[in-house]
Amino acid sequence: MREWLRVVFAGRPAWMNAIFLFCVYMAAIYVPWDLFLKPVERDEEVWFGILFHGTAAKLLALPHWFVYGAGAYGFLRMRPFLWPWAPLYVLQIAIGMVVWAWLYTDGWGPRLAGAVAAVAFGALAGALHRARPLFRGGPRNLRERYGRFALVTGASSGIGAAFARELAAQGLDLVLTARRAEPLEAVAESLRREYGVEVRTLVGDLAEPGEAEAVADAVRDLDLGVVVQNAGSGDAGAFATRDPDRLRELCLVHAATPAVLTRLLLPGMLARGRGSVLFTGSLAGAQPLPWHAVYSAAKGFQRLLGEALFVELRGTGVDVLVVEPGTTRTAFQQRAGELPHGGDPPEEVVRTALEALGRQPSVIPGWLRWLRTQVVVRLLPRSLAAFLAGARMRRLLPPERVGPLPTARAAPGPAPGGPDGAGPPA
Ligand SMILES: NC(=O)c1ccc[n+]([C@@H]2O[C@H](COP(=O)([O-])OP(=O)(O)OC[C@H]3O[C@@H](n4cnc5c(N)ncnc54)[C@H](OP(=O)(O)O)[C@@H]3O)[C@@H](O)[C@H]2O)c1
């Protein structure tokens, strides 16, 4: 608990932590009470120093709720959007103090008090204005902070290639891995040319025994600062029809190999007292995903692994992050057998991940996806979430991948395995 509080309150001066707590209180307790429980006739709301009553006050509590909610989240993650909005909002309160005292009080005493409060809030606005460097998102200089080299698995296309590009742009030398030599070398060559960084390539299949050890050996003597465990693929369709070897591959690439590779690379990072490990998880790991059952289970493994390591490694100088993209515009969909359905650009996933690195155990790119995931995962019964996810997944698949359907229940005669004689769908 103490360590958790330390993580939550780290990276901000005490006065800013006080603002953060105030925002949490307003967003979670005061404004909901004000909105939903306080009688309309007693409701009052102040904006720009002007007092509103009744229904107008109720309506104007909504933007207050939004402001304090955004403030609570923004201070928690020290998001760049807080600057200049936080100092401007506090400045609005400072001006409001003078206006309010002038409009609604008599005599110089209360007006002087309003002016004093305005000065105090003005000073707070100034302090927030000067604190701009704190709202910087993620670590700026990854090379300085973590080390000279970055290892990116699955860098021949998609999110991995986007990670490699961004890390090269930040001046890190790279070790890139994938199975297909040609696209991997093309990515490496373009990064050497554009950014002048050193790029080494390793061709190999991370589902093969001994591959994690081979990668670890290849980077053993490097000042390895950033490890992006990104390689992966999906195989959508009815579980009962999937190729067992392919299912084994998914388990190995998404779960066993990242765990073993992290284990092999960590001692070097711990000895150097710095480093970072990122896992490209997936929103599919946040809940069961029928028709992507093994992929979803393996991504769930990755998520729990990364979030556990984040806590274990606090204070060692090694940061861990699981980035959980939703649908992303890469070759993944086509390779997994899904119908094409667009998605976020991979660069967005990379930007979000690097901003969150060192600040939190996991991150979901896109606030709407984040919100949807919180509702589905935290508010709905797990079984309902699975049904909803399954219904959506079925729409994203060609019909031949969806079957066999549960209509097999109607088949005559006892089927093996099921207590009611129906057995699993065949
Ligand atoms: N696109 C999405 O909608 C989405 C959403 C959430 C999470 N993700 C995750 O994002 C990661 C990257 O996928 P992507 O979307 O960028 O798809 P992608 O363009 O197909 O990239 C996958 C990368 O992983 C490599 N890879 C796959 N299997 C491998 C293996 N057995 N051994 C070594 N390398 C392997 C691929 O290279 P080779 O084929 O050359 O080996 C490729 O470089 C995956 O972990 C995926 O699960 C994707």
The ligand as a MOL file (V3000), in Angstrom:
LIG
                    3D

  0  0  0     0  0            999 V3000
M  V30 BEGIN CTAB
M  V30 COUNTS 48 52 0 0 0
M  V30 BEGIN ATOM
M  V30 1 N -2.8230 -4.5730 -35.1120 0
M  V30 2 C -3.6520 -4.6890 -34.1070 0
M  V30 3 O -4.8590 -4.4720 -34.2440 0
M  V30 4 C -3.1050 -5.0540 -32.7490 0
M  V30 5 C -3.9100 -4.7560 -31.6370 0
M  V30 6 C -3.4430 -5.0760 -30.3810 0
M  V30 7 C -2.2100 -5.6690 -30.2270 0
M  V30 8 N -1.4420 -5.9670 -31.3280 0 CHG=1
M  V30 9 C -0.1340 -6.6030 -31.0880 0
M  V30 10 O 0.8690 -5.7950 -31.6660 0
M  V30 11 C 2.0130 -6.6000 -31.9230 0
M  V30 12 C 2.5350 -6.2490 -33.2890 0
M  V30 13 O 1.5580 -6.5970 -34.2670 0
M  V30 14 P 1.2240 -5.6600 -35.5010 0
M  V30 15 O -0.1530 -5.1930 -35.3520 0
M  V30 16 O 2.2900 -4.6800 -35.6940 0 CHG=-1
M  V30 17 O 1.1960 -6.7510 -36.6770 0
M  V30 18 P 2.2910 -7.0890 -37.8110 0
M  V30 19 O 2.4730 -5.9190 -38.6920 0
M  V30 20 O 1.8640 -8.3740 -38.4000 0
M  V30 21 O 3.6290 -7.2720 -36.9830 0
M  V30 22 C 3.9080 -8.4220 -36.2330 0
M  V30 23 C 5.4030 -8.5200 -36.0580 0
M  V30 24 O 5.7090 -9.6500 -35.2400 0
M  V30 25 C 6.6210 -10.5050 -35.9420 0
M  V30 26 N 6.3710 -11.8730 -35.5720 0
M  V30 27 C 5.1940 -12.5320 -35.5930 0
M  V30 28 N 5.3560 -13.7920 -35.2050 0
M  V30 29 C 6.6620 -13.9540 -34.9190 0
M  V30 30 C 7.4580 -15.0310 -34.4760 0
M  V30 31 N 6.9230 -16.2540 -34.2570 0
M  V30 32 N 8.7730 -14.8470 -34.2890 0
M  V30 33 C 9.3330 -13.6400 -34.5390 0
M  V30 34 N 8.6440 -12.5730 -34.9630 0
M  V30 35 C 7.3140 -12.7310 -35.1550 0
M  V30 36 C 6.3350 -10.2090 -37.4180 0
M  V30 37 O 7.4640 -10.4260 -38.2320 0
M  V30 38 P 7.6650 -11.7000 -39.1830 0
M  V30 39 O 6.3320 -12.0880 -39.7230 0
M  V30 40 O 8.6290 -11.2080 -40.1900 0
M  V30 41 O 8.2480 -12.7040 -38.2680 0
M  V30 42 C 6.0890 -8.7180 -37.3990 0
M  V30 43 O 7.2960 -8.0200 -37.3930 0
M  V30 44 C 1.5740 -8.0450 -31.7660 0
M  V30 45 O 2.0350 -8.5450 -30.5350 0
M  V30 46 C 0.0540 -7.9440 -31.7550 0
M  V30 47 O -0.5110 -8.9840 -31.0230 0
M  V30 48 C -1.8700 -5.6430 -32.5820 0
M  V30 END ATOM
M  V30 BEGIN BOND
M  V30 1 1 1 2
M  V30 2 2 2 3
M  V30 3 1 2 4
M  V30 4 1 4 5
M  V30 5 2 4 48
M  V30 6 2 5 6
M  V30 7 1 6 7
M  V30 8 2 7 8
M  V30 9 1 8 9
M  V30 10 1 8 48
M  V30 11 1 9 10
M  V30 12 1 9 46
M  V30 13 1 10 11
M  V30 14 1 11 12
M  V30 15 1 11 44
M  V30 16 1 12 13
M  V30 17 1 13 14
M  V30 18 2 14 15
M  V30 19 1 14 16
M  V30 20 1 14 17
M  V30 21 1 17 18
M  V30 22 2 18 19
M  V30 23 1 18 20
M  V30 24 1 18 21
M  V30 25 1 21 22
M  V30 26 1 22 23
M  V30 27 1 23 24
M  V30 28 1 23 42
M  V30 29 1 24 25
M  V30 30 1 25 26
M  V30 31 1 25 36
M  V30 32 1 26 27
M  V30 33 1 26 35
M  V30 34 2 27 28
M  V30 35 1 28 29
M  V30 36 1 29 30
M  V30 37 2 29 35
M  V30 38 1 30 31
M  V30 39 2 30 32
M  V30 40 1 32 33
M  V30 41 2 33 34
M  V30 42 1 34 35
M  V30 43 1 36 37
M  V30 44 1 36 42
M  V30 45 1 37 38
M  V30 46 2 38 39
M  V30 47 1 38 40
M  V30 48 1 38 41
M  V30 49 1 42 43
M  V30 50 1 44 45
M  V30 51 1 44 46
M  V30 52 1 46 47
M  V30 END BOND
M  V30 END CTAB
M  END
